[in-house]
Amino acid sequence: MSNKNILGVVVLVLVIGGILYFNSKKAEVVVAPEVVTLTEEQMVNGTISKVDAFIKANIQTLATNKPVLGGSWSVVKVDVNTETNTGMVVYEDGHIENKATFSFMFDSNDGTALIKDFVVVK
């Protein structure tokens, strides 16, 4: 085999190994270190819309795990439970998909939404 063929095989094995490594990781629990507030500009009518819009606009700072291969997070789906003030978000970077749970509340003075307890579960 020529040096080019050997190099190609080595690169291919490394790429496949990396993909298998990142896809085989078990669920990790990571808690966001701070509470993030929803600005007036990001607010829309209704609790679900407010929370949904905030999660979509701020997934880069809410997600405590890092995207791979230079990607950036984008939201696939947000579920909001207004009875328990909790939710679940599915987000991905084009290579891996993650889930996180969160709870939320609204500031009684100005109605600003607060996202707290953002926990990566997958």
Backbone as a printed PyTorch tensor [residue, N CA C, xyz], in Angstrom:
tensor([[[  0.8290,  -1.1870,   0.0000],
         [  0.0000,   0.0000,   0.0000],
         [  0.8720,   1.2480,   0.0000]],

        [[  0.3920,   2.2620,  -0.6800],
         [  1.1590,   3.5020,  -0.7170],
         [  0.9010,   4.3060,   0.5580]],

        [[  1.7260,   5.3010,   0.7980],
         [  1.5750,   6.1480,   1.9830],
         [  0.2340,   6.8740,   1.9820]],

        [[ -0.2510,   7.2680,   0.8150],
         [ -1.5440,   7.9490,   0.7140],
         [ -2.6760,   7.0230,   1.1350]],

        [[ -2.6360,   5.7880,   0.7200],
         [ -3.6690,   4.8200,   1.0930],
         [ -3.6570,   4.5500,   2.5890]],

        [[ -2.4550,   4.3980,   3.1470],
         [ -2.3350,   4.1490,   4.5880],
         [ -2.8670,   5.3450,   5.3600]],

        [[ -2.5050,   6.5550,   4.9610],
         [ -2.9850,   7.7620,   5.6110],
         [ -4.5080,   7.8600,   5.5120]],

        [[ -5.0560,   7.5340,   4.3680],
         [ -6.5040,   7.5640,   4.1850],
         [ -7.2180,   6.5920,   5.1050]],

        [[ -6.6670,   5.3980,   5.2670],
         [ -7.2620,   4.3930,   6.1500],
         [ -7.1880,   4.8610,   7.5970]],

        [[ -6.0680,   5.4350,   8.0060],
         [ -5.9060,   5.9300,   9.3750],
         [ -6.9180,   7.0370,   9.6660]],

        [[ -7.0710,   7.9830,   8.7490],
         [ -8.0310,   9.0750,   8.9230],
         [ -9.4510,   8.5190,   9.0130]],

        [[ -9.7860,   7.5660,   8.1570],
         [-11.1160,   6.9700,   8.1650],
         [-11.3930,   6.2710,   9.4930]],

        [[-10.4370,   5.5360,  10.0020],
         [-10.5980,   4.8420,  11.2850],
         [-10.7840,   5.8530,  12.4110]],

        [[-10.0200,   6.9350,  12.4080],
         [-10.1540,   7.9630,  13.4370],
         [-11.5280,   8.6360,  13.3870]],

        [[-12.0110,   8.9460,  12.2070],
         [-13.3290,   9.5810,  12.0600],
         [-14.4230,   8.6470,  12.5570]],

        [[-14.3890,   7.3900,  12.1480],
         [-15.4020,   6.4210,  12.5780],
         [-15.3180,   6.2260,  14.0870]],

        [[-14.1180,   6.1310,  14.6270],
         [-13.9450,   5.9830,  16.0720],
         [-14.5040,   7.1720,  16.8290]],

        [[-14.2650,   8.3760,  16.3250],
         [-14.8020,   9.5840,  16.9630],
         [-16.3150,   9.6070,  16.9560]],

        [[-16.9150,   9.2370,  15.8490],
         [-18.3770,   9.1930,  15.7540],
         [-18.9390,   8.1820,  16.7370]],

        [[-18.3650,   7.0160,  16.7970],
         [-18.8320,   5.9890,  17.7350],
         [-18.6550,   6.4340,  19.1770]],

        [[-17.5580,   7.1020,  19.4790],
         [-17.3090,   7.5650,  20.8430],
         [-18.3750,   8.5780,  21.2650]],

        [[-18.6430,   9.5920,  20.4460],
         [-19.6050,  10.6190,  20.8200],
         [-21.0330,  10.0940,  20.8500]],

        [[-21.3740,   9.1300,  20.0170],
         [-22.7240,   8.5850,  20.0000],
         [-22.9600,   7.5690,  21.0970]],

        [[-21.9080,   7.0090,  21.6940],
         [-22.0770,   5.9750,  22.7030],
         [-22.0650,   6.5180,  24.1240]],

        [[-21.8630,   7.8080,  24.2880],
         [-21.8250,   8.3720,  25.6320],
         [-23.1830,   8.2270,  26.3050]],

        [[-23.1660,   7.8780,  27.5780],
         [-24.3950,   7.7640,  28.3610],
         [-24.9020,   9.1620,  28.7060]],

        [[-26.1460,   9.2040,  29.1720],
         [-26.7460,  10.4830,  29.5560],
         [-25.9280,  11.1070,  30.6820]],

        [[-25.6460,  12.3850,  30.5200],
         [-24.9270,  13.0850,  31.5580],
         [-25.8310,  14.1780,  32.1070]],

        [[-25.7430,  14.4030,  33.3890],
         [-26.5520,  15.4280,  34.0200],
         [-25.6420,  16.6110,  34.3210]],

        [[-25.9840,  17.7380,  33.7280],
         [-25.2180,  18.9520,  33.9280],
         [-26.2110,  20.0500,  34.2900]],

        [[-25.9470,  20.7620,  35.3580],
         [-26.8550,  21.8050,  35.8080],
         [-26.2970,  23.1640,  35.4150]],

        [[-27.1490,  24.0060,  34.8330],
         [-26.7270,  25.3420,  34.4290],
         [-26.3390,  26.1530,  35.6690]],

        [[-25.2700,  26.9090,  35.5970],
         [-24.7820,  27.6090,  36.7740],
         [-25.5430,  28.8760,  37.1460]],

        [[-26.3640,  29.4080,  36.2730],
         [-27.0140,  30.6620,  36.5710],
         [-28.4290,  30.7170,  36.0090]],

        [[-29.2060,  31.6540,  36.5150],
         [-30.5540,  31.9000,  36.0160],
         [-30.4470,  32.9320,  34.9060]],

        [[-31.1380,  32.6850,  33.7990],
         [-31.1020,  33.5850,  32.6560],
         [-32.4630,  34.2600,  32.5500]],

        [[-32.4830,  35.5510,  32.2920],
         [-33.7540,  36.2690,  32.2310],
         [-34.1680,  36.5550,  30.8000]],

        [[-35.4640,  36.6060,  30.5920],
         [-36.0400,  36.9190,  29.2880],
         [-36.2240,  38.4270,  29.1850]],

        [[-35.6940,  39.0400,  28.1660],
         [-35.8360,  40.4800,  28.0090],
         [-37.2140,  40.8120,  27.4400]],

        [[-37.6280,  42.0400,  27.6210],
         [-38.9220,  42.5050,  27.1230],
         [-39.0180,  42.3200,  25.6060]],

        [[-37.9310,  42.5520,  24.9100],
         [-37.8850,  42.4340,  23.4480],
         [-38.1700,  41.0140,  22.9770]],

        [[-37.7730,  40.0080,  23.7760],
         [-37.9520,  38.6140,  23.3980],
         [-39.3430,  38.0710,  23.7560]],

        [[-40.0970,  38.8340,  24.5200],
         [-41.3880,  38.3360,  24.9810],
         [-42.4530,  38.3950,  23.8850]],

        [[-43.3180,  37.4130,  23.8730],
         [-44.5030,  37.3780,  23.0150],
         [-45.6780,  36.9700,  23.8820]],

        [[-46.8910,  37.0590,  23.3660],
         [-48.0730,  36.7390,  24.1530],
         [-48.1150,  35.2800,  24.5690]],

        [[-48.5640,  35.0280,  25.8060],
         [-48.7720,  33.6700,  26.3050],
         [-47.5440,  33.0600,  26.9490]],

        [[-47.7630,  32.3170,  28.0100],
         [-46.6810,  31.6740,  28.7500],
         [-45.8780,  30.7270,  27.8780]],

        [[-46.5540,  29.8510,  27.1300],
         [-45.8340,  28.8800,  26.3000],
         [-44.9950,  29.5960,  25.2570]],

        [[-45.5570,  30.6050,  24.6200],
         [-44.8150,  31.3480,  23.6010],
         [-43.6090,  32.0640,  24.1870]],

        [[-43.7710,  32.6310,  25.3860],
         [-42.6590,  33.3320,  26.0290],
         [-41.5070,  32.3700,  26.3250]],

        [[-41.8440,  31.2450,  26.9170],
         [-40.8120,  30.2770,  27.2740],
         [-40.1870,  29.6770,  26.0190]],

        [[-41.0000,  29.3030,  25.0590],
         [-40.5180,  28.7310,  23.8020],
         [-39.5660,  29.7060,  23.0980]],

        [[-39.9710,  30.9460,  22.9870],
         [-39.1380,  31.9550,  22.3170],
         [-37.8260,  32.1720,  23.0610]],

        [[-37.8980,  32.1880,  24.3750],
         [-36.6800,  32.3970,  25.1540],
         [-35.6980,  31.2460,  24.9820]],

        [[-36.2000,  30.0160,  25.0710],
         [-35.3320,  28.8420,  24.9080],
         [-34.6630,  28.8710,  23.5340]],

        [[-35.4360,  29.1400,  22.4950],
         [-34.8860,  29.1710,  21.1320],
         [-33.8470,  30.2770,  20.9540]],

        [[-34.0900,  31.4260,  21.5670],
         [-33.1660,  32.5480,  21.4110],
         [-31.8930,  32.3850,  22.2400]],

        [[-31.9460,  31.5740,  23.3000],
         [-30.8260,  31.5050,  24.2300],
         [-30.2430,  30.1140,  24.4370]],

        [[-30.5170,  29.1840,  23.5370],
         [-30.0260,  27.8140,  23.7200],
         [-28.4980,  27.7690,  23.7970]],

        [[-27.8180,  28.6860,  23.1380],
         [-26.3460,  28.6940,  23.1690],
         [-25.8110,  28.9110,  24.5850]],

        [[-26.4840,  29.7340,  25.3860],
         [-26.0240,  29.9930,  26.7490],
         [-26.6680,  29.0670,  27.7640]],

        [[-27.8680,  28.5740,  27.4800],
         [-28.5260,  27.6540,  28.4080],
         [-27.8670,  26.2790,  28.4120]],

        [[-27.5190,  25.7770,  27.2410],
         [-26.9250,  24.4370,  27.1310],
         [-25.5350,  24.4690,  27.7490]],

        [[-25.3280,  23.6420,  28.7520],
         [-24.0390,  23.6170,  29.4430],
         [-23.0600,  22.6580,  28.7860]],

        [[-23.5450,  21.7930,  27.8940],
         [-22.6380,  20.9270,  27.1420],
         [-22.2760,  21.6250,  25.8320]],

        [[-21.1570,  21.2670,  25.2840],
         [-20.6250,  21.9450,  24.0950],
         [-20.9810,  21.1960,  22.8150]],

        [[-21.3080,  21.9420,  21.7400],
         [-21.5230,  21.2970,  20.4440],
         [-20.1950,  20.7320,  19.9300]],

        [[-20.2760,  19.7720,  19.0040],
         [-19.0580,  19.1350,  18.4890],
         [-18.7160,  19.6540,  17.0950]],

        [[-17.4890,  19.4920,  16.7310],
         [-16.9720,  19.8010,  15.3910],
         [-17.3160,  21.2170,  14.9280]],

        [[-17.2620,  22.1810,  15.8520],
         [-17.4800,  23.5770,  15.4980],
         [-18.9160,  23.9480,  15.2230]],

        [[-19.8420,  23.0980,  15.5750],
         [-21.2560,  23.3780,  15.3400],
         [-21.8140,  24.3490,  16.3600]],

        [[-23.0890,  24.6500,  16.2470],
         [-23.7880,  25.4650,  17.2360],
         [-25.1700,  24.8580,  17.4530]],

        [[-25.6830,  25.0340,  18.6450],
         [-26.9630,  24.4260,  19.0040],
         [-28.1290,  25.1040,  18.3070]],

        [[-29.1080,  24.3040,  17.9100],
         [-30.3880,  24.8280,  17.4400],
         [-31.4920,  23.9680,  18.0540]],

        [[-32.6140,  24.5980,  18.3440],
         [-33.7220,  23.9250,  19.0190],
         [-34.5600,  23.1670,  18.0060]],

        [[-34.8440,  21.9050,  18.3200],
         [-35.7050,  21.0620,  17.4950],
         [-37.1310,  21.1330,  18.0120]],

        [[-37.2970,  21.0770,  19.3460],
         [-38.6380,  21.0090,  19.9280],
         [-38.5980,  21.5030,  21.3670]],

        [[-39.6480,  22.2270,  21.7660],
         [-39.7990,  22.6620,  23.1590],
         [-41.1910,  22.2610,  23.6210]],

        [[-41.2600,  21.5410,  24.7340],
         [-42.5300,  21.2100,  25.3740],
         [-42.5980,  21.9690,  26.6910]],

        [[-43.7300,  22.6460,  26.9470],
         [-43.8930,  23.4390,  28.1570],
         [-45.1350,  22.9550,  28.8960]],

        [[-44.9940,  22.6780,  30.1920],
         [-46.1150,  22.2910,  31.0390],
         [-46.4230,  23.4730,  31.9470]],

        [[-47.5390,  24.1730,  31.6650],
         [-47.8720,  25.3770,  32.4230],
         [-48.4290,  25.0630,  33.8050]],

        [[-48.8680,  23.8250,  34.0450],
         [-49.3770,  23.4590,  35.3710],
         [-48.2470,  23.2660,  36.3750]],

        [[-47.1180,  22.7420,  35.9200],
         [-45.9980,  22.4860,  36.8250],
         [-44.8370,  23.4590,  36.6070]],

        [[-44.9940,  24.3750,  35.6390],
         [-43.9350,  25.3230,  35.2800],
         [-42.6110,  24.6160,  34.9810]],

        [[-42.7080,  23.5460,  34.1890],
         [-41.5340,  22.7970,  33.7730],
         [-41.5910,  22.5940,  32.2620]],

        [[-40.5000,  22.1090,  31.7180],
         [-40.4780,  21.8490,  30.2890],
         [-39.3430,  20.9410,  29.9010]],

        [[-39.3190,  20.6090,  28.6180],
         [-38.2870,  19.7610,  28.0400],
         [-37.9430,  20.3390,  26.6700]],

        [[-36.6610,  20.3720,  26.3650],
         [-36.2140,  20.8800,  25.0740],
         [-35.3250,  19.8350,  24.4150]],

        [[-35.5090,  19.6740,  23.1030],
         [-34.6250,  18.8320,  22.2880],
         [-33.8490,  19.7960,  21.4040]],

        [[-32.5180,  19.6620,  21.4140],
         [-31.6790,  20.5420,  20.6070],
         [-30.5440,  19.7390,  19.9990]],

        [[-29.9980,  20.2580,  18.8920],
         [-28.9460,  19.5350,  18.1850],
         [-27.9940,  20.5080,  17.5100]],

        [[-26.8300,  19.9660,  17.1210],
         [-25.8280,  20.7990,  16.4740],
         [-25.5020,  20.3080,  15.0540]],

        [[-26.3240,  19.4180,  14.5340],
         [-26.0610,  18.8500,  13.2240],
         [-25.3220,  17.5190,  13.2950]],

        [[-24.7720,  17.2080,  14.4680],
         [-24.0370,  15.9610,  14.6580],
         [-24.6340,  15.1210,  15.7830]],

        [[-24.9920,  15.7760,  16.8830],
         [-25.5580,  15.0710,  18.0330],
         [-26.8300,  15.7750,  18.4830]],

        [[-27.7180,  15.0010,  19.0890],
         [-28.9760,  15.5320,  19.6090],
         [-28.9860,  15.3660,  21.1180]],

        [[-29.4890,  16.3680,  21.8360],
         [-29.5510,  16.3410,  23.2900],
         [-30.9480,  16.7020,  23.7540]],

        [[-31.2500,  16.2990,  24.9820],
         [-32.4840,  16.6950,  25.6500],
         [-32.1120,  17.3580,  26.9650]],

        [[-32.9240,  18.2860,  27.3810],
         [-32.7390,  18.9060,  28.6900],
         [-34.1110,  19.1970,  29.2770]],

        [[-34.1830,  19.1470,  30.5930],
         [-35.3860,  19.5620,  31.2970],
         [-35.0950,  20.9020,  31.9520]],

        [[-36.1400,  21.6430,  32.2440],
         [-35.9620,  22.9330,  32.8910],
         [-37.2260,  23.2980,  33.6490]],

        [[-37.1000,  24.2440,  34.5370],
         [-38.2690,  24.8310,  35.1860],
         [-38.2160,  26.3290,  34.9160]],

        [[-39.3500,  26.9710,  35.0550],
         [-39.4010,  28.3930,  34.7790],
         [-40.3790,  29.0750,  35.7240]],

        [[-40.2180,  30.3770,  35.8210],
         [-41.1320,  31.2120,  36.6020],
         [-41.1120,  32.6030,  35.9960]],

        [[-42.0230,  33.4280,  36.4480],
         [-42.0750,  34.7970,  35.9570],
         [-41.9050,  35.7580,  37.1260]],

        [[-41.1390,  36.7990,  36.9150],
         [-40.9320,  37.8290,  37.9320],
         [-42.2600,  38.5220,  38.2070]],

        [[-42.6400,  38.5780,  39.4610],
         [-43.9480,  39.1540,  39.8140],
         [-43.9860,  40.6640,  39.6010]],

        [[-42.8480,  41.3190,  39.5330],
         [-42.8210,  42.7680,  39.3380],
         [-42.9700,  43.1770,  37.8800]],

        [[-42.2460,  42.5150,  36.9960],
         [-42.2690,  42.9590,  35.5960],
         [-42.6440,  41.8740,  34.5940]],

        [[-42.9540,  40.6520,  35.0680],
         [-43.3660,  39.5830,  34.1700],
         [-42.2400,  38.9340,  33.3860]],

        [[-41.0100,  39.2830,  33.7170],
         [-39.8660,  38.7020,  33.0240],
         [-39.7770,  37.2150,  33.3410]],

        [[-39.5670,  36.4020,  32.3250],
         [-39.4400,  34.9570,  32.5160],
         [-38.0440,  34.6210,  33.0230]],

        [[-37.9880,  33.6400,  33.9100],
         [-36.7260,  33.1470,  34.4370],
         [-36.6500,  31.6570,  34.1550]],

        [[-35.5950,  31.2120,  33.5010],
         [-35.3700,  29.7900,  33.2460],
         [-34.3740,  29.3100,  34.2950]],

        [[-34.7400,  28.2640,  35.0160],
         [-33.8290,  27.7400,  36.0410],
         [-33.8130,  26.2240,  35.9750]],

        [[-32.8730,  25.6330,  36.6480],
         [-32.7430,  24.1690,  36.7080],
         [-32.6770,  23.5460,  35.3210]],

        [[-31.8920,  24.1140,  34.4180],
         [-31.6950,  23.5560,  33.0820],
         [-30.7450,  22.3780,  33.2150]],

        [[-31.2570,  21.1480,  33.0050],
         [-30.4670,  19.9450,  33.2330],
         [-30.4150,  19.0980,  31.9520]],

        [[-29.2100,  18.8650,  31.4510],
         [-29.0170,  18.0400,  30.2670],
         [-29.2350,  16.5870,  30.6590]],

        [[-30.1560,  15.8890,  29.9470],
         [-30.4360,  14.4950,  30.2600],
         [-30.0240,  13.5510,  29.1430]],

        [[-29.7250,  14.0590,  27.9680],
         [-29.2870,  13.2130,  26.8590],
         [-28.5390,  14.0320,  25.8520]]])
